[in-house]
């Protein structure tokens, strides 16, 4: 498991499944939704300690230009999913009733998100690059950019 996933589980309290039913919606699914909408995660830092601090504080934002075309309802759902306090976090059943999910034709944007696809490709390439042996990087770079 990557440090990013470990950080989400530990910092957002997923290890304590007995105390809250909201663990399954919180960070992980909120982060996945964030990534699917813009192509990169809400929390990012090369330094693991700073990354953990960002996650524990719930410190993320919606930078331009990627988030300019994402609807306020989508951002609202992400905010509710990434709420740090698991007792205040949206549950799975509440998330399914959220307007962005159940009233998609009315509230969701129909903008083609080619920028997101491009960002996802870059994010995945960076992730693959970090896992390589430094000696193989010059050989692998052309393969990752495809």
N, C-alpha and C positions, 0 to 999 in steps of 0.2 A: 504494500500500500504506500502511495506517495506521501511525503510530508504534508502536502496540501490536504489530502483526504484525512490523514490522521489529525491534523490541526482542526478540521471541521468537526470531526467526531468528538475530540476531547474538549475543544474550546466551547462548543455549543451544547455540551452536556448529553451527547447521545449514548454515553456509557450507562446512564441511569434510566433504563427503559421502564423500570417498575414505577417510577414516580410520575412520569408524564406520558400521555398518549400522543403528544405533539412531536416527539422525536423524529418520526418518520417523514414529516413534511419539512421541517426546518431547514437548516443549512444546506444539506445535500441537494434537495430538490429545488430550493431557491437558487442555489449556485448553478445547478444544471439549467434552469430556466433562464437565468442571467446569461450564461454562455450561449445557449441556443438563440437568444435574441440578438446578441452583438458579437459573439465569436471569441470572447476572452472572459476570464473569471473576474468576479467582483473584488477579490482579494489577491494581491500579487506583490511579492517582494523576493529578491534574490536571497536575502537574509532570513533564515527560518524564524529567528526570534522576533523580528519585525513583522513577519507574516502572521505568526501566532498572536501578536499584539493587535494587529488589524482585525483579525477574526474575533478575538475575545471582546474587542470594543464594538464590533459591528460596524467598522469604519470602511464604508464603500460609498461610491457615488455613481452618478449617471453622466459621464463626460460627453461633451460634444465632439464630433458631429454624430457619432454612432447612435446616441440615445435620442437625438432630435426627432426622429420619426416613430419612436416607440410611444405608445399611448400611455396616458396617466394611469389607466386601469391596470395595465401590465406592470408598471412600476409599483403601484399600490400592492398588487399581489406579491411581488418580489419582496417589498418591505415587510409584509406580514409573514412571509416565509423565512426571512432572514432576521427576524426579531431574536435578539440574544436570549432573553428570558424564555425558557421553554414553556412556562405556564401562561405566557401572553402570546405565544406563537400560534398561528393559524393551524387548525387540525386538517386532516385529509378531507373529511366531509365538508368542512367550511370552505376549503380551497375549491372543491368541486362546485360549490354554490356561488363562488365569486363571479361577478359580472364578466370579467375577462374570459372566464371559462364557459359559463353557461349562456352568455349573450354575445358570443364571438362575432356574429354577423353585424351586430350593432356597435360594439365597442372596440373590436380589434382592427388594427390597421391592415390594409390589404396591399401595402407597399412590398414590392419584391425586395428582399433583403440580400442582394448580391454582395454588399459590403460585409455582411455577417459571414457569408460563405468564405470570402477572402480572408477575413480575420481568423476564422476557424482553421483554415489551412496554415496560416502563419503561426498560430498558437500551437498547433499539432507539430509543425516543423521544429519550433523551439523546444517543445517537450522531447521530441525524438533526439534533437541535437544534444540536449543536456545529458541524455542517457548513454551517449557514445563515449568511447575511449578517445582521449584527445589526439592520439596518433592517427585515428581513422577519420577525423573530421574533414580534412581536405578531400578525401575520396567520397565521403557520404553526402556532402552538401548538394551536389547536383541531383542526387537521388531523392533528397527530402523536398526539393522545390517543386517537383512534378505536381 
